[in-house]
Structures are given as structure tokens and as C-alpha cells.
Amino acid sequence: MSPPSASAPDPQPGLPVGVESTLDFRGSRRLVGWEEWFWYLVAAVSYILLGIWHKWLLNWFVGPAWLVAFVVVGPWLTDRIGLTSRRGDR
């Protein structure tokens, strides 16, 4: 057997094989594929709909903050509540 390649990253301890590719450098789950599109779409639609009635939301500071909040907090919250199934649960 040959020694492990220096270019291949060591898998994170305690995680099943293949799960480490879906985690970022902090160990948080990454959004991939349809899930990423879903959160961006929900953020855009909710911002547009609320902006129709609340004009103060339509500015250059609230818009990006709204997007970041939905894409970061939304998946985290659904994971904590248990609405999504995670393959890497410990």
C-alpha cells in the first residue's frame, strides 16, 4: 500500500465518509443544489412582497441584509427545529 496523498485532505473525525464534503471550514452544513436556490428564491419573493406594503424596506442596506439573513438563518433554523434531515448528525 502506498502512503496517503499529501494533497488529499484528512476527513474530519467522527463524521461518516462522504459527509465532510458538505461541510464548510467551521463544520457547518453547506447549501447545495436545489436547497440553495430555494432559500434565495424565498428571500427574494418575501422581500418583494413585504416591500410592496412597507416601502422603508426598499433600500440598499436592508435588501442585502434581508438576503443574508434568510440564506444564513433560514437553513440553520430549519436544521435546529428538525424540519430537514441531515446526514451528518452526531
N, C-alpha and C positions, 0 to 999 in steps of 0.2 A: 504494500500500500504506500501511496505517496503522501507526503505531509500536506496539511490543508493549505490552500492557496492564500497568499497574503492579501490578495485583492478581495476575497470573499469576506463580508462582514460576519462577525460572530453572532449567532442568534441570541436573542435576549433570553436570559434564564427564566424558566418557569412558564414559557409560552409554547404552545404546540407548534410543530413545524409548519411553515407557510403563513403563520399569523403575523410574524414580525414585519412583513412587507406592507401590512395595512396600518401600521402604527408610525407616528412621527417620532422625532428625536426625543420627545418628552414621554413617550409611551401612550399618547392619546390616539384614539382611533381616527383615521383619515376618512374623509368622504370620497367615495369613488363612484364613477358611473352615474346611474340614474339618481342616486341619492344626492349627489352634488347638484345636479340640475333641478331636482325637486326643491331643495332649500333656497336656491337662487330664485326660482320661479315664485315660490311662496313669499319671499321677501319683496320682490318686485310688485306682485299683484297687491299685497297688503299695503305697501307704501303708496301705490297709485290710488287705491280705493280710499284709504284714510286721507290722502292729500286732497281728494275731491271736496271733502267736508271741512277739513282742518287745514287751511292754507298756510298756517305757520310751519307746518311740516315740510313744505316745499322750499328748501334752501340747500346750499352747498355743504352745510355741516351736518344737518340731520339726515340727509339722504345716505351718505356713506356710512354714518354711524348706524343707521337702521339696517343697512345691508350686512354690515359686520356683526351686529347683534343677532340678527336672525341666523346667519350661517354658522356662528360660533355657539351661541347659547341654545338655539333650537335643537340641534343634534345632541348636545350634552344633556339637555333637559329630558329629551325622549329616552336617552340611554338610562338616566337615573330613575325615571318613572318606570321603566321596563317596557316601553312600547316597541322597542326594537330588539331583535335578537342579536347578540354579539357572540362571535365565535371564540373570542379570546378571553372570556370571563375566567377569573382565577378563583 
